[in-house]
Amino acid sequence: MTELPRTIARWLLAAFLVLAGTAHFWSREQFRAQVPQWFPVDADVVVLASGVVEIALGLALVLLPRHRALVGWLVAGLFVAVFPGNVAQYLEGTDAFGLDTDSARLTRLLFQPFLVLWAVWSTGAWRRLRSRRRTP
């Protein structure tokens, strides 16, 4: 009974990642605003590389069913990895993507754990990890 909602959620997540990843290429300035000033890699390189990673992970969610749980953890890891950039955007007060107030930037920070949960739930990654721990 939970497989259809998981499948729908996984496909929506895949679409979200592919669309967001491709947006890195035409909204580069907006994405550069999310790269913390202290990050030691050129912001444009980060934006382009992260766009490629988002597209690849989005496609992997639907094209690699045998590795679904692993892809789920990788997607969750991506959401965790970009979190410091979101925190920096909040602390530095950088405007991007319509996030032009502290409350809007804070709301996005509070939404980030939901993205991590979405990734591990929709791929069955958490369930698979728990089942592996139970079997000797």
N, C-alpha and C positions, 0 to 999 in steps of 0.2 A: 504494500500500500504506500510506503514512503518512497519507492523508486521513481514514480512519475514526478512527484514534486522535486526530488533531487535532480532528476534529469533536466527538468525545465530550469531549475535554478542554475545548474551547471552550464547549460546552453546560454542562458542570459549572462552569466559571468563571462563566458567565452566571448560573447558579442561585445560586452562592456570592455574587455581587455583589448580586443582587436580594434574597436573604434577608438579607444583611448590611445592605444599604441600608434595608430595611424595619425591621430591628431598631433602627436609629437612632431611630425614632419611639417605640418602647415601652421601650427600655433607654437612654434619654437620659443618665441619671446615669452609667452605666458608660462610655458614649462620651465624656462630658464629662471623665472622668478621664484620657482619652488626649490631650486638648488641652493643650499645654504652657502653663504659667502665664505665660510670657513672650509668648505669641502675642497680638498686638494686637487681635484680634477676639473678641467675646463667644463663650464656649465653646458656648452653646446654638445660636447662629447657625451656628457651624462644624459642629456635629453635624447639624443639620437640613439644611444645604446639602450636606454631604458625603453624607448619606443619599440625597438626591435625585440627586446625581451618580452614586453607585454604582448606583442603580436604573436610571437612564438608560443608563449604560454597559453594564450587564448586558443590558438589552433590546436595545441597539444591536448587541451581539455576535451576536444571533440574527436580528434584524430588518433589518439593513443589510449584506447580504452583499457588495454592490458596494464598500463602504467598510471591509471587514473589517480590512485592514492598518492603516488609519488608526485605527480603533477599538482595535486591539491596542496601538498606541503610546500612545493616550490612557489606556488601562487601566494600562499599564506606568507611565506618568507619574503616575497616581493613586497607585500603590503606592510610587513614589519620593517623592511629595509628602507622604504620611502618615508616612514613615519618621522624620522629626525628632520627631514626636509619640511614636512608639514608643521612640525614644532617650530622650526626656524622661521618659517613664513609667519607663524602666529607671533613669535617673540619679536621679530624684526618689523612686523607690521607691513609686510610686502603685499601689495594688491596683485591678484591674478585670478582669472576665471570667475570674476564677479565676487570674489571674496575680498571685499573692500572695507570690512569692519572687523574688529576683534571678535565680536560675537559670531560672525559668519565663519571666521577661521577656526574659532574654538569648536563650533558645531561640527566642522569637518574632522577635527581631532577626535571628537567623541564618536564619530561614525566609523573611524578606522578599525576598531575591534570587530565591528559587524562584518567588515570585509574579510577579515581573517577567518571568522566563524563561517561565513558564506563559503569560502574556499574549502575548508576542511569538512564541512557538512555536505556540501553538494557533490563532493568527490568520494565521500565515504572514507576519507583518510583517517579521521578520528576513530570511526568504528573499526576499521581494519587494524589500526594500532592497538586498540583495546583487545581485539580478538587474538592478536598475535601474543599479547602478554599473558593471556589466559591459558594458551596451549603450551605445554612443556616441551 
